[in-house]
Amino acid sequence: MTFIRGLGLATVAVALTLGGCASRSNDAAGDDRGVFSRLLGRGGDDASAADVQSQAGIGVNGYLWRASLETLSFLPLESADPFGGVINYDWYANPEQPNERFKVAVFILDSRLRADALNITINKQARNAAGEWVDAAVSGQTETDLENAVLTRARQIRLSGQEG
């Protein structure tokens, strides 16, 4: 009997938790379609029908995904997770500056084509006098400039009517 009562309480707790998630609004405008609808690809964002269709194969905004890969195509790709929205690039050294190298990670955080749906982090290392790689500071403006380049390319892809 205690087991059944405990099971009933657990069921109620799960139902309340899921119910709270489903009623949560997706944006500040008060869109009442739940998180589950958005996760299942049934709306919840301001994308047009063509945008939703073009993104059916991946879990994030297809335009941002493609623009990230195109904009950073000169970097060696380490890994890409289209469902989690993470692209990791391996270390890259510009042949003109062989004593510096960069590693970039791209995070696509939403299914909408928005500036806040993209986050890019850059790690920089410089070679010291002993020939060892040591971490170096990266300007926040560099990350912002790279994000803006990806966003611009994503908008170009969308406007050209190419699938994301």
RARA-V66114 format. One record per pair of residues at least 24 apart in sequence whose C-alpha atoms are under 10 Angstrom apart, sorted by the first residue. I is the first residue (numbers start at 1). J is the second residue. Records with the same first field share a line. If there is no record, write none. Layout:
I: J, J
//
This chain:
38: 111
39: 111
41: 111
44: 111, 112
45: 110, 111, 112, 113
46: 111, 112, 113
47: 111, 112, 113
48: 112
50: 158, 161, 163, 164
51: 111, 112, 113, 158, 161, 163, 164
52: 111, 112, 164
53: 163, 164
54: 162, 163, 164
55: 111, 163, 164
56: 164
57: 82, 83, 164
58: 82, 83, 84, 85, 111, 164
59: 83, 84, 85, 108, 109, 110, 111
60: 84, 85, 86, 107, 108, 109, 110, 111, 112, 113, 117
61: 85, 108, 109, 110, 111, 112, 113, 114, 117, 118, 154, 164
62: 108, 111, 112, 113, 154, 157, 158, 163, 164
63: 111, 112, 113, 150, 151, 153, 154, 155, 156, 157, 158, 162, 163, 164
64: 106, 107, 108, 109, 110, 111, 112, 113, 114, 115, 117, 118, 150, 151, 152, 153, 154, 155, 157, 158, 164
65: 106, 107, 108, 111, 118, 150, 154, 164
66: 150, 153, 154, 157, 163, 164
67: 149, 150, 151, 152, 153, 154, 155, 156, 157, 158, 164
68: 106, 107, 108, 118, 120, 146, 147, 149, 150, 151, 153, 154
69: 106, 150
70: 150, 153, 154
71: 146, 147, 149, 150, 151, 152, 153, 154
72: 104, 106, 146, 149, 150
75: 102, 103, 104
76: 103, 104
77: 104, 105
78: 103, 104, 105
79: 105
80: 105, 106
81: 107
82: 108
83: 108
84: 108, 109, 110
85: 109, 110, 111, 118
86: 119, 120
87: 120
88: 120, 121
89: 122
91: 123, 124, 125
92: 124
93: 124, 125, 126
97: 126
98: 126, 127
99: 125, 126, 127, 128, 131, 132, 133
100: 124, 125, 126, 127, 128, 133, 134, 135, 136
101: 125, 126, 127, 133, 135, 136
102: 126, 135, 136, 138
104: 143
106: 147
113: 151, 154, 155, 158
114: 151, 154, 155
115: 147, 148, 150, 151, 152
116: 147
117: 151
118: 147, 148, 150, 151
119: 143, 144, 146, 147
120: 144, 145, 146, 147, 150
121: 146, 147
122: 146
//
